[in-house]
Structure formats: structure tokens, C-alpha cells
Amino acid sequence: MIIEGKFNIKDVPIQKVWDTMLKADTLAAVVPGAEKIVAVDDKTYDCLVKQSVGPISVKLQFQMVLTEKRPPNYIKAEGKGEALGKMGTFNVVLEVNMKEVTPKDIEVSYVTDANIVGKLATFGERIMRAKAKTIGEEITKNLQAKLSAAK
């Protein structure tokens, strides 16, 4: 399942967006439902995120690895994990591109390729896409607030 999106970060230079986005505490603060995001090293994060999908709540335990970085414009990350309680497994590839529209207006675009197997996958693509869109909107709002507060 491919999920794409785009948003703008206002009033913050691109390098600050880059530096802030890669911190585990920032990720934990901006990802909805994040219970734990810990940097294992400079490329690897262990994550535990609780989400409601359709009528059920699931805890997703996974590891994300930054497989490619081109500061301050491009990140590629690959993740693998499971929905606890034998709800399924998933693999994900995330690509994030950032470009300066102006020195303090940054366009962020992303493409996520997610492969979900098990009970979690039975909710169907339409429900999963709607949930992913909602999460993307929350991350955008939370990231902008965090960056604005850090000025």
C-alpha cells in the first residue's frame, strides 16, 4: 500500500527541520500514540506506538533504520515489526524529501510503502489509508508546533 503526502513547515530554516526531525524525543512527541521511541544508534530507532484502526486498538512494535541520508533534503528509512497480540506483521519503506520554497518555508513530501500481513490487514486499504492520512495530519501539526516552540 503506497501512501503519499506533502505539507509545508513555516518560519523555520531547513537545517533546523532536519536536525529536529532526527531526534528520538522529537519523534516521540510528534507521532500520535507513540509510547516509546528510542535511538539505538545514529541510524536505528526502537518504537512502540499505539493506534486505533477501525474498531480495535493495536500496539505496533517495530524498528526503523535510516538506510540513506542526504542532509538536509532526503531521508530513506526501512522498518519491520509486528502488531502485538498476534494481529499481524508489517514492513515499511519511508522516503522523505525536503526542499526550501523560501529560506523559512520548507516543503516536506513523503512516500510510504507499507506491506501489512495478518488480522490487521483485513481492515482493508480504504480504512488503512484514512488512518494513515489522519496520522500524517497530526504529525504535521505536532511537528510545526514543536519547531515553533523551539525558536
Backbone as ProteinMPNN parsed JSONL, in Angstrom:
{"seq_chain_A": "MIIEGKFNIKDVPIQKVWDTMLKADTLAAVVPGAEKIVAVDDKTYDCLVKQSVGPISVKLQFQMVLTEKRPPNYIKAEGKGEALGKMGTFNVVLEVNMKEVTPKDIEVSYVTDANIVGKLATFGERIMRAKAKTIGEEITKNLQAKLSAAK", "coords_chain_A": {"N_chain_A": [[0.853, -1.16, 0.0], [0.732, 2.074, -1.01], [1.329, 5.225, 0.326], [1.089, 8.64, 0.107], [2.109, 12.02, 0.723], [2.154, 15.582, 1.397], [3.376, 18.538, 2.894], [3.828, 21.809, 4.361], [6.335, 23.421, 6.285], [6.476, 26.212, 8.197], [8.318, 29.261, 8.722], [10.779, 28.276, 9.669], [14.168, 27.391, 9.3], [15.587, 25.067, 6.895], [17.695, 23.4, 7.824], [17.294, 23.323, 10.585], [14.812, 22.025, 10.694], [15.591, 19.527, 9.678], [17.542, 18.698, 11.628], [15.936, 18.587, 13.924], [13.951, 16.715, 13.244], [15.254, 14.25, 13.311], [15.689, 13.518, 15.912], [15.087, 11.352, 18.627], [13.431, 12.086, 20.801], [11.921, 14.127, 19.683], [10.538, 12.735, 17.673], [9.048, 10.997, 19.302], [7.416, 12.869, 20.507], [5.913, 13.938, 18.398], [4.7, 11.902, 16.899], [1.587, 10.478, 16.766], [0.223, 8.588, 19.42], [2.628, 7.461, 20.164], [4.385, 5.51, 22.359], [6.904, 4.806, 22.992], [9.938, 5.782, 21.664], [13.089, 5.138, 20.913], [16.436, 5.956, 20.368], [18.657, 3.715, 19.118], [21.115, 3.76, 17.916], [22.867, 6.062, 15.744], [21.376, 5.626, 13.487], [19.237, 3.937, 13.961], [16.064, 3.205, 15.362], [14.109, 2.084, 18.046], [10.731, 1.349, 18.401], [7.494, 1.825, 19.878], [4.209, 2.042, 19.326], [0.896, 3.023, 19.852], [-2.147, 2.532, 18.24], [-5.438, 3.148, 16.991], [-7.292, 1.241, 14.841], [-9.878, 1.076, 12.752], [-12.31, -0.725, 14.515], [-10.629, -1.582, 16.558], [-7.877, -1.362, 18.923], [-4.393, -1.293, 18.574], [-1.049, -2.243, 19.413], [1.91, -1.338, 18.014], [4.973, -2.701, 17.526], [8.16, -2.005, 16.552], [11.139, -1.635, 14.509], [12.918, 1.007, 13.129], [15.152, 1.841, 10.564], [17.457, 4.131, 9.4], [18.306, 4.17, 6.181], [19.381, 5.662, 4.202], [20.732, 8.904, 3.926], [20.678, 12.266, 2.966], [21.651, 15.025, 3.937], [20.439, 18.391, 3.978], [18.109, 17.294, 2.889], [16.981, 14.723, 2.204], [15.717, 11.619, 3.329], [15.75, 8.145, 3.753], [14.081, 5.453, 5.131], [13.75, 2.225, 6.569], [11.519, -0.122, 7.912], [10.494, -2.698, 10.191], [8.211, -4.809, 11.795], [5.753, -5.762, 14.298], [2.269, -6.139, 15.021], [1.282, -6.225, 18.205], [-0.051, -9.004, 20.082], [-0.582, -10.928, 18.265], [-1.653, -9.829, 15.94], [-0.624, -9.311, 13.484], [2.007, -8.673, 11.049], [4.374, -6.293, 9.709], [6.065, -4.515, 7.087], [7.822, -1.625, 6.153], [8.7, 1.042, 3.99], [9.973, 4.218, 3.983], [10.216, 7.337, 2.465], [11.441, 10.578, 2.634], [11.39, 13.82, 1.427], [12.774, 17.048, 1.473], [12.489, 20.453, 0.655], [13.552, 23.814, 0.123], [11.233, 26.305, -0.203], [11.193, 28.96, 0.272], [13.752, 30.639, 2.213], [12.704, 30.181, 4.813], [10.491, 28.577, 4.525], [9.557, 25.469, 4.188], [9.042, 22.75, 2.106], [7.77, 19.606, 2.626], [7.719, 16.375, 1.505], [6.428, 13.059, 1.325], [6.677, 9.509, 0.837], [5.292, 6.484, 1.537], [5.659, 3.048, 1.612], [3.892, 0.446, 2.523], [3.615, -2.842, 3.733], [1.361, -4.998, 4.928], [0.48, -7.748, 6.912], [-1.738, -10.294, 8.07], [-4.276, -10.203, 10.722], [-4.586, -7.444, 11.043], [-4.381, -6.495, 8.451], [-6.823, -7.146, 7.389], [-8.62, -5.109, 7.628], [-8.653, -3.627, 5.417], [-7.69, -1.614, 2.61], [-8.863, 0.934, 2.29], [-9.702, 1.798, 4.872], [-7.22, 1.722, 6.17], [-5.772, 3.609, 4.682], [-7.222, 5.956, 5.25], [-6.728, 6.156, 7.998], [-3.933, 6.45, 7.954], [-3.736, 8.923, 6.665], [-4.908, 10.624, 8.558], [-3.057, 10.295, 10.675], [-0.774, 11.35, 9.434], [-1.563, 14.042, 9.151], [-1.744, 14.772, 11.861], [0.926, 14.43, 12.692], [2.153, 16.406, 11.135], [0.97, 18.779, 12.19], [1.829, 18.581, 14.881], [4.632, 18.577, 14.572], [5.107, 21.096, 13.423], [4.262, 22.706, 15.573], [6.125, 21.942, 17.55], [8.549, 22.769, 16.374], [8.058, 25.516, 16.155], [7.85, 26.237, 18.841], [10.434, 25.874, 19.627], [11.901, 27.988, 18.727]], "CA_chain_A": [[0.0, 0.0, 0.0], [1.505, 3.309, -1.131], [0.699, 6.401, 0.933], [1.89, 9.819, -0.208], [1.608, 13.266, 1.272], [3.004, 16.763, 1.288], [2.983, 19.631, 3.77], [4.841, 22.851, 4.5], [6.746, 23.888, 7.603], [6.662, 27.665, 8.05], [9.131, 30.076, 9.633], [11.889, 27.519, 10.245], [15.136, 27.017, 8.266], [15.608, 23.642, 6.56], [18.639, 22.662, 8.672], [16.648, 23.117, 11.892], [13.814, 20.969, 10.486], [16.362, 18.284, 9.55], [18.121, 18.328, 12.927], [14.858, 18.29, 14.869], [13.228, 15.507, 12.823], [16.008, 13.025, 13.546], [15.836, 13.269, 17.349], [14.098, 10.402, 19.148], [12.443, 12.759, 21.644], [11.008, 14.83, 18.775], [9.661, 11.73, 17.065], [8.11, 10.548, 20.338], [6.461, 13.949, 20.787], [5.061, 14.298, 17.261], [3.983, 10.74, 16.353], [0.419, 10.169, 17.594], [0.192, 7.266, 20.037], [3.971, 6.95, 20.468], [4.64, 5.197, 23.763], [8.356, 4.739, 23.151], [10.825, 5.847, 20.504], [14.42, 5.203, 21.496], [17.54, 5.847, 19.415], [19.601, 2.647, 19.436], [22.351, 4.381, 17.444], [22.536, 7.236, 14.931], [20.54, 5.238, 12.35], [18.232, 2.942, 14.325], [15.112, 3.585, 16.408], [13.145, 1.089, 18.519], [9.477, 2.089, 18.55], [6.248, 1.214, 20.321], [3.175, 3.031, 19.025], [-0.469, 2.512, 19.995], [-3.065, 3.139, 17.282], [-6.746, 2.528, 16.783], [-7.568, 1.002, 13.426], [-11.242, 0.559, 12.746], [-12.88, -0.904, 15.851], [-9.689, -2.129, 17.542], [-6.62, -0.679, 19.221], [-3.247, -2.188, 18.45], [0.275, -1.718, 19.725], [2.855, -1.686, 16.968], [6.353, -2.722, 17.999], [8.952, -2.097, 15.33], [12.426, -0.96, 14.444], [13.141, 1.782, 11.907], [16.568, 2.058, 10.291], [17.727, 5.108, 8.349], [19.175, 3.482, 5.23], [20.026, 6.661, 3.349], [20.538, 10.296, 4.357], [21.346, 13.326, 2.213], [21.273, 16.226, 4.681], [19.23, 18.357, 4.804], [16.988, 17.168, 1.957], [16.414, 13.409, 1.894], [15.864, 10.502, 4.269], [15.057, 6.894, 3.446], [14.086, 4.584, 6.31], [13.055, 0.947, 6.409], [11.086, -0.635, 9.196], [9.903, -4.03, 10.258], [7.699, -5.027, 13.135], [4.538, -6.552, 14.465], [1.169, -5.649, 15.839], [1.29, -7.149, 19.343], [-1.283, -9.762, 20.255], [-0.734, -11.766, 17.067], [-2.538, -9.142, 14.992], [-0.005, -9.262, 12.169], [3.346, -8.117, 10.893], [4.44, -5.31, 8.637], [7.31, -3.927, 6.604], [7.537, -0.294, 5.627], [9.787, 1.864, 3.468], [9.564, 5.618, 4.032], [11.127, 8.306, 1.86], [11.06, 11.96, 2.938], [12.135, 14.849, 0.703], [12.523, 18.416, 1.94], [13.112, 21.487, -0.176], [13.252, 25.187, 0.5], [10.427, 27.13, -1.091], [11.922, 30.185, 0.624], [14.645, 30.226, 3.305], [11.991, 29.743, 6.021], [9.271, 27.858, 4.133], [10.083, 24.183, 3.759], [8.062, 21.775, 1.625], [8.12, 18.238, 3.0], [6.88, 15.375, 0.844], [6.793, 11.714, 1.758], [6.064, 8.336, 0.22], [5.403, 5.313, 2.396], [5.226, 1.792, 1.009], [3.66, -0.446, 3.661], [3.115, -4.183, 3.458], [0.777, -5.455, 6.189], [0.01, -9.128, 6.828], [-2.414, -10.756, 9.277], [-5.595, -9.651, 11.051], [-4.576, -6.002, 10.821], [-4.582, -6.253, 7.018], [-8.207, -7.426, 6.997], [-9.438, -3.895, 7.669], [-8.749, -3.112, 4.06], [-6.877, -0.47, 2.223], [-9.581, 2.199, 2.473], [-9.616, 2.172, 6.288], [-5.813, 1.962, 6.483], [-5.397, 4.888, 4.06], [-7.85, 7.033, 6.024], [-5.983, 6.253, 9.255], [-2.612, 6.996, 7.64], [-3.918, 10.348, 6.359], [-5.125, 11.28, 9.849], [-1.778, 10.297, 11.392], [0.077, 12.317, 8.741], [-2.01, 15.394, 9.51], [-1.371, 15.016, 13.26], [2.381, 14.592, 12.746], [2.434, 17.729, 10.569], [0.572, 19.788, 13.179], [2.694, 18.452, 16.054], [5.992, 18.97, 14.212], [5.116, 22.558, 13.284], [4.176, 23.267, 16.927], [7.402, 21.702, 18.239], [9.553, 23.645, 15.771], [7.72, 26.902, 16.507], [8.148, 26.424, 20.263], [11.885, 25.807, 19.827], [12.564, 29.174, 18.142]], "C_chain_A": [[0.909, 1.236, 0.0], [0.697, 4.462, -0.54], [1.635, 7.581, 0.694], [1.276, 11.046, 0.432], [2.621, 14.377, 1.132], [2.473, 17.805, 2.259], [4.118, 20.644, 3.824], [5.086, 23.155, 5.969], [7.116, 25.359, 7.425], [7.595, 28.228, 9.12], [10.271, 29.331, 10.312], [12.863, 27.161, 9.114], [15.23, 25.497, 8.096], [16.55, 22.849, 7.469], [18.041, 22.384, 10.051], [15.575, 22.028, 11.794], [14.517, 19.623, 10.445], [16.862, 17.811, 10.917], [17.047, 17.891, 13.924], [14.17, 16.973, 14.533], [13.943, 14.215, 13.18], [16.218, 12.697, 15.022], [14.713, 12.356, 17.843], [13.038, 11.096, 19.992], [11.458, 13.572, 20.802], [10.022, 13.849, 18.164], [8.616, 11.251, 18.071], [7.047, 11.6, 20.62], [5.497, 14.201, 19.634], [4.272, 13.132, 16.673], [2.811, 10.409, 17.274], [0.486, 8.733, 18.136], [1.554, 6.695, 20.389], [4.112, 6.733, 21.969], [6.132, 5.144, 24.037], [9.003, 4.867, 21.776], [12.209, 6.12, 21.067], [15.46, 5.058, 20.389], [18.501, 4.768, 19.909], [21.011, 3.103, 19.059], [21.942, 5.532, 16.531], [21.671, 6.914, 13.711], [19.318, 4.407, 12.727], [17.376, 3.419, 15.495], [14.244, 2.374, 16.751], [11.877, 1.839, 18.897], [8.35, 1.205, 19.081], [5.178, 2.296, 20.195], [1.814, 2.366, 19.145], [-1.376, 3.276, 19.031], [-4.4, 2.413, 17.313], [-6.963, 2.432, 15.286], [-8.945, 0.361, 13.353], [-11.716, 0.411, 14.185], [-11.892, -1.399, 16.915], [-8.497, -1.204, 17.757], [-5.508, -1.705, 19.139], [-1.995, -1.462, 18.917], [1.219, -2.253, 18.656], [4.267, -1.581, 17.532], [7.229, -2.935, 16.775], [10.283, -1.381, 15.476], [12.526, -0.259, 13.096], [14.639, 2.031, 11.782], [16.688, 3.07, 9.16], [18.738, 4.476, 7.4], [19.891, 4.44, 4.288], [19.701, 8.054, 3.876], [21.333, 11.199, 3.42], [20.943, 14.65, 2.852], [21.33, 17.479, 3.804], [17.971, 18.077, 3.986], [16.308, 15.808, 1.866], [16.741, 12.393, 2.977], [15.111, 9.307, 3.69], [15.203, 6.008, 4.677], [13.304, 3.319, 5.994], [12.729, 0.403, 7.791], [10.453, -2.002, 9.078], [9.403, -4.221, 11.672], [6.438, -5.845, 13.145], [3.504, -5.77, 15.255], [1.033, -6.664, 16.971], [-0.067, -7.819, 19.513], [-1.61, -10.595, 19.023], [-1.701, -11.166, 16.056], [-1.924, -9.035, 13.606], [1.396, -8.684, 12.207], [3.322, -7.09, 9.768], [5.881, -4.944, 8.316], [6.943, -2.585, 6.011], [8.828, 0.331, 5.105], [9.246, 3.283, 3.394], [10.64, 6.473, 3.377], [10.581, 9.698, 2.124], [11.988, 12.891, 2.165], [11.763, 16.205, 1.267], [13.206, 19.38, 0.986], [12.659, 22.857, 0.296], [12.411, 25.843, -0.581], [10.965, 28.555, -0.97], [12.834, 29.777, 1.78], [13.937, 29.766, 4.587], [10.621, 29.158, 5.697], [9.731, 26.564, 3.478], [8.939, 23.272, 3.328], [8.585, 20.378, 1.953], [7.16, 17.303, 2.273], [7.36, 13.998, 1.286], [6.033, 10.665, 0.957], [6.334, 7.171, 1.159], [4.872, 4.111, 1.638], [5.121, 0.785, 2.152], [3.084, -1.776, 3.185], [2.662, -4.77, 4.793], [0.183, -6.843, 5.983], [-0.684, -9.487, 8.14], [-3.751, -10.08, 9.493], [-5.684, -8.157, 10.778], [-4.858, -5.668, 9.358], [-6.032, -6.453, 6.591], [-9.105, -6.197, 7.038], [-9.529, -3.225, 6.312], [-8.007, -1.817, 3.85], [-7.57, 0.855, 2.499], [-9.479, 2.693, 3.918], [-8.174, 2.515, 6.659], [-5.346, 3.297, 5.9], [-5.966, 6.066, 4.847], [-7.1, 7.243, 7.337], [-4.612, 6.879, 9.016], [-2.693, 8.494, 7.35], [-4.096, 11.139, 7.658], [-3.823, 11.38, 10.643], [-0.831, 11.316, 10.765], [-0.271, 13.748, 9.089], [-1.617, 15.742, 10.947], [0.133, 15.228, 13.407], [2.762, 15.982, 12.247], [2.151, 18.826, 11.587], [1.518, 19.769, 14.38], [4.126, 18.906, 15.768], [6.094, 20.485, 14.076], [5.086, 23.22, 14.665], [5.502, 23.109, 17.668], [8.485, 22.623, 17.697], [9.306, 25.105, 16.137], [8.074, 27.202, 17.959], [9.651, 26.487, 20.521], [12.624, 27.018, 19.273], [13.303, 29.959, 19.191]], "O_chain_A": [[1.74, 1.415, 0.89], [-0.475, 4.646, -0.871], [2.817, 7.531, 1.032], [0.066, 11.105, 0.655], [3.783, 14.151, 0.795], [1.261, 17.941, 2.429], [5.233, 20.365, 3.385], [4.165, 23.146, 6.786], [7.965, 25.702, 6.602], [7.651, 27.743, 10.251], [10.69, 29.705, 11.408], [12.428, 26.674, 8.07], [14.983, 24.741, 9.036], [16.224, 21.724, 7.847], [18.266, 21.315, 10.618], [15.442, 21.204, 12.699], [14.087, 18.678, 11.106], [16.634, 16.667, 11.311], [17.239, 16.935, 14.675], [13.841, 16.198, 15.431], [13.295, 13.18, 13.336], [16.861, 11.699, 15.345], [13.543, 12.559, 17.52], [11.862, 10.739, 19.914], [10.288, 13.695, 21.167], [8.818, 14.101, 18.138], [7.44, 11.115, 17.734], [5.906, 11.263, 20.938], [4.369, 14.637, 19.866], [3.261, 13.359, 16.007], [3.021, 10.091, 18.444], [0.77, 7.792, 17.396], [1.641, 5.563, 20.864], [3.972, 7.671, 22.754], [6.581, 5.4, 25.154], [8.653, 4.144, 20.843], [12.471, 7.187, 21.622], [15.375, 4.145, 19.567], [19.086, 4.892, 20.985], [21.971, 2.861, 19.79], [20.78, 5.938, 16.544], [21.274, 7.82, 12.979], [18.444, 4.192, 11.887], [17.882, 3.959, 16.479], [13.709, 1.715, 15.86], [11.926, 2.836, 19.617], [8.267, 0.015, 18.779], [5.234, 3.326, 20.866], [1.597, 1.279, 18.608], [-1.376, 4.507, 19.005], [-4.475, 1.223, 17.62], [-6.835, 3.417, 14.558], [-9.151, -0.754, 13.832], [-11.544, 1.326, 14.99], [-12.287, -1.614, 18.061], [-8.156, -0.385, 16.904], [-5.661, -2.843, 19.581], [-1.893, -0.238, 18.83], [1.31, -3.459, 18.429], [4.701, -0.511, 17.959], [7.069, -3.915, 16.047], [10.517, -0.632, 16.425], [12.255, -0.853, 12.053], [15.308, 2.383, 12.753], [16.098, 2.894, 8.094], [19.895, 4.27, 7.768], [20.881, 4.078, 3.653], [18.559, 8.352, 4.226], [22.498, 10.938, 3.119], [20.022, 15.321, 2.385], [22.218, 17.587, 2.959], [16.889, 18.554, 4.33], [15.141, 15.748, 1.478], [17.865, 12.313, 3.472], [13.988, 9.438, 3.204], [16.303, 5.831, 5.201], [12.324, 3.345, 5.25], [13.545, 0.459, 8.711], [9.952, -2.402, 8.027], [10.073, -3.849, 12.636], [6.087, -6.519, 12.176], [3.821, -4.875, 16.039], [0.708, -7.827, 16.73], [-1.099, -7.265, 19.134], [-2.769, -10.924, 18.772], [-2.464, -11.878, 15.402], [-2.621, -8.705, 12.648], [1.896, -8.266, 13.252], [2.377, -7.026, 8.982], [6.78, -5.05, 9.151], [5.869, -2.429, 5.429], [9.898, 0.174, 5.692], [8.188, 3.523, 2.812], [11.823, 6.351, 3.692], [9.407, 9.973, 1.873], [13.211, 12.769, 2.236], [10.59, 16.487, 1.513], [14.341, 19.163, 0.562], [11.547, 23.036, 0.794], [12.827, 25.927, -1.736], [11.163, 29.253, -1.964], [12.702, 28.662, 2.287], [14.527, 29.025, 5.372], [9.699, 29.239, 6.509], [10.231, 26.567, 2.353], [7.99, 23.048, 4.08], [9.708, 20.023, 1.595], [5.942, 17.422, 2.407], [8.538, 13.799, 1.582], [4.924, 10.892, 0.474], [7.479, 6.91, 1.527], [3.771, 4.147, 1.089], [6.133, 0.327, 2.683], [2.184, -1.819, 2.346], [3.479, -5.009, 5.682], [-0.526, -7.088, 5.007], [-0.265, -9.035, 9.206], [-4.302, -9.461, 8.583], [-6.72, -7.658, 10.338], [-5.507, -4.664, 9.064], [-6.429, -5.972, 5.53], [-10.229, -6.235, 6.538], [-10.378, -2.363, 6.087], [-7.743, -1.049, 4.775], [-6.913, 1.813, 2.907], [-9.201, 3.868, 4.157], [-7.931, 3.484, 7.379], [-4.606, 4.033, 6.552], [-5.273, 7.056, 5.081], [-6.864, 8.381, 7.742], [-4.177, 7.739, 9.782], [-1.807, 9.25, 7.749], [-3.499, 12.202, 7.828], [-3.521, 12.427, 11.215], [-0.161, 12.063, 11.478], [0.616, 14.576, 9.298], [-1.206, 16.869, 11.224], [0.569, 16.102, 14.157], [3.59, 16.659, 12.856], [2.989, 19.697, 11.821], [1.957, 20.823, 14.842], [4.76, 19.542, 16.61], [7.052, 21.091, 14.556], [5.807, 24.19, 14.9], [5.952, 24.037, 18.34], [9.256, 23.196, 18.467], [10.252, 25.846, 16.401], [8.544, 28.296, 18.273], [10.094, 27.078, 21.506], [13.852, 27.072, 19.342], [13.914, 30.982, 18.88]]}, "name": "protein", "num_of_chains": 1, "seq": "MIIEGKFNIKDVPIQKVWDTMLKADTLAAVVPGAEKIVAVDDKTYDCLVKQSVGPISVKLQFQMVLTEKRPPNYIKAEGKGEALGKMGTFNVVLEVNMKEVTPKDIEVSYVTDANIVGKLATFGERIMRAKAKTIGEEITKNLQAKLSAAK"}
